């Protein structure tokens, strides 16, 4: 309205306008990293302090194979209300660690489970010295590698030693009672039948 009542004109007069002030209101919304709404838009008056804005419970982001996540705060930083605002959750990822163990063919531990960050390259994985399997009466053994095949770290894993075998050969020599060689040494596979 006007600063005083408007009346019939009898002299020069000035009327001054008066205004009622109403604080503007703005919406504040909280969303997760993927844009999904965590707390629906609430309305606040202009100038509402950051500390007076209702925030949702700190959100949780599920771990994946590579990272475990902790809530790190809101982006942008929450400030006093000056307009509509949307705050997005941010997370800090910590690389997951996995255990790598090396065992012999019989399951005995050659190198106990050492922890490595997800994605550690094969060449950065500590390996034990190549194991040896003693020969038995029939075969000899040679270490051939690990099963499964070594790969970058993505989970807990146990590698088992594998061996190739070959049938043993033995020399057979015939000698007379005086030690004179009757038939020179010849090699035969284990189990060769007597002729």
C-alpha positions in Angstrom: 0.0 0.0 0.0 0.9 3.7 0.4 2.5 5.5 3.3 -0.7 7.3 4.1 -4.4 7.3 3.1 -5.2 8.7 -0.3 -7.7 11.5 0.0 -9.3 14.1 -2.2 -6.7 16.5 -3.6 -6.5 19.8 -1.8 -2.8 20.4 -2.2 0.4 19.0 -3.5 0.9 15.6 -2.1 3.4 12.7 -2.5 2.5 9.1 -1.7 5.3 6.7 -1.1 4.8 3.0 -1.9 5.3 0.5 0.9 6.2 -3.2 0.3 5.9 -6.3 2.4 9.0 -8.5 2.1 8.7 -12.2 1.8 11.9 -14.2 1.8 12.5 -16.2 -1.3 12.6 -19.9 -0.9 14.8 -22.4 -2.7 15.0 -26.2 -3.0 18.0 -28.2 -1.8 18.3 -31.8 -3.0 20.8 -34.5 -2.1 21.7 -37.2 -4.7 24.0 -40.2 -4.8 27.0 -40.4 -7.1 24.8 -42.0 -9.8 22.2 -39.2 -9.6 19.6 -41.2 -7.6 17.8 -39.1 -5.0 18.9 -39.7 -1.4 16.8 -36.9 0.1 14.0 -35.3 -1.9 14.1 -31.6 -2.5 13.3 -29.6 0.7 12.5 -25.9 0.6 14.6 -23.4 2.6 14.5 -19.6 2.9 17.2 -17.5 1.4 20.2 -17.3 3.8 19.4 -20.5 5.7 22.8 -21.5 7.2 24.5 -24.6 5.9 24.3 -26.1 9.4 20.5 -25.8 9.4 20.1 -27.8 6.1 18.8 -31.3 6.8 21.2 -33.8 5.3 20.5 -37.5 4.6 22.3 -40.3 6.5 25.8 -40.8 5.0 25.2 -43.0 2.0 27.0 -46.3 1.4 28.6 -47.4 -1.9 29.1 -51.1 -2.2 32.6 -52.4 -2.7 33.6 -53.9 -6.0 36.5 -56.2 -6.9 39.0 -53.3 -7.1 37.9 -50.8 -4.4 36.2 -50.5 -1.0 34.5 -47.1 -0.7 34.0 -44.6 2.1 31.7 -41.6 2.0 33.9 -38.5 1.5 31.4 -35.7 1.6 29.2 -33.6 -0.7 30.0 -31.8 -3.9 29.9 -28.9 -4.0 30.5 -28.2 -0.3 27.2 -27.4 1.5 26.8 -23.6 1.9 24.1 -21.1 3.1 21.0 -21.1 0.8 21.3 -18.5 -2.0 19.5 -20.5 -4.7 18.3 -23.9 -5.7 21.1 -26.4 -5.0 21.8 -30.1 -5.6 24.5 -31.8 -3.6 26.1 -35.0 -4.9 27.7 -37.7 -2.7 31.4 -38.3 -3.2 33.4 -41.4 -2.2 37.0 -42.2 -1.5 38.1 -45.6 -2.9 40.7 -47.8 -1.2 42.3 -50.5 -3.3 41.3 -54.0 -2.2 44.1 -56.4 -1.3 44.1 -60.1 -2.1 46.2 -63.0 -0.9 48.4 -65.0 -3.3 49.7 -68.4 -2.1 52.0 -70.9 -3.8 51.7 -74.6 -2.9 53.5 -77.7 -4.1 51.7 -80.5 -5.9 50.9 -82.2 -2.5 49.3 -78.9 -1.1 52.3 -78.0 1.2 52.8 -74.3 1.3 55.8 -73.0 -0.6 55.1 -69.3 -0.1 52.3 -68.2 2.3 49.5 -65.9 1.2 51.1 -62.5 0.6 48.7 -59.5 0.2 48.8 -57.6 -3.1 46.7 -54.6 -4.3 44.0 -55.4 -6.9 45.6 -55.2 -10.4 49.2 -56.1 -9.3 51.0 -57.3 -12.5 52.3 -60.9 -12.7 55.9 -59.7 -12.8 55.3 -57.9 -9.5 54.1 -61.0 -7.7 56.8 -62.6 -5.5 57.2 -66.3 -6.5 59.0 -69.0 -4.6 62.1 -70.7 -6.1 61.1 -73.4 -8.6 60.2 -76.4 -6.5 61.7 -79.9 -7.0 60.0 -83.2 -6.9 62.3 -86.1 -6.1 62.6 -89.0 -8.5 61.0 -92.2 -7.5 61.9 -95.8 -8.6 60.0 -95.3 -11.9 60.1 -91.7 -12.9 61.9 -88.4 -12.8 60.1 -85.1 -12.5 60.7 -81.6 -13.9 58.9 -78.5 -12.6 56.8 -77.0 -15.5 54.9 -74.1 -14.0 51.9 -73.2 -12.0 48.2 -74.0 -12.3 46.2 -71.9 -12.9 48.4 -69.8 -15.1 49.7 -66.7 -13.3 47.5 -63.6 -13.9 47.3 -60.1 -12.5 45.7 -60.0 -9.0 41.9 -59.7 -9.0 41.0 -62.1 -6.1 42.5 -64.4 -3.5 44.3 -67.2 -5.4 46.4 -70.3 -4.8 48.8 -71.5 -7.4 49.9 -75.1 -7.4 53.2 -76.5 -8.8 52.9 -78.8 -11.8 55.5 -81.3 -13.0 56.3 -83.3 -16.1 57.4 -86.8 -15.6 59.6 -89.1 -17.6 60.2 -92.8 -17.2 63.6 -93.6 -15.7 66.3 -95.4 -17.7 68.7 -97.8 -16.1 72.0 -99.2 -17.4 72.3 -103.0 -17.4 75.8 -104.4 -17.8 76.8 -108.1 -17.9 80.1 -109.1 -16.4 81.9 -112.4 -15.9 82.8 -113.5 -12.4 86.3 -112.0 -12.9 84.7 -108.6 -13.7 85.3 -108.8 -17.4 82.5 -107.1 -19.3 80.6 -109.6 -21.3 78.0 -107.2 -22.7 78.5 -103.5 -22.7 76.1 -101.3 -20.7 72.8 -100.7 -22.3 70.0 -98.5 -21.2 66.5 -99.9 -20.5 63.3 -98.3 -19.4 62.0 -99.2 -15.9 59.9 -102.3 -16.3 61.5 -103.6 -19.5 61.0 -107.4 -19.5 63.9 -109.7 -19.2 64.8 -111.3 -22.5 
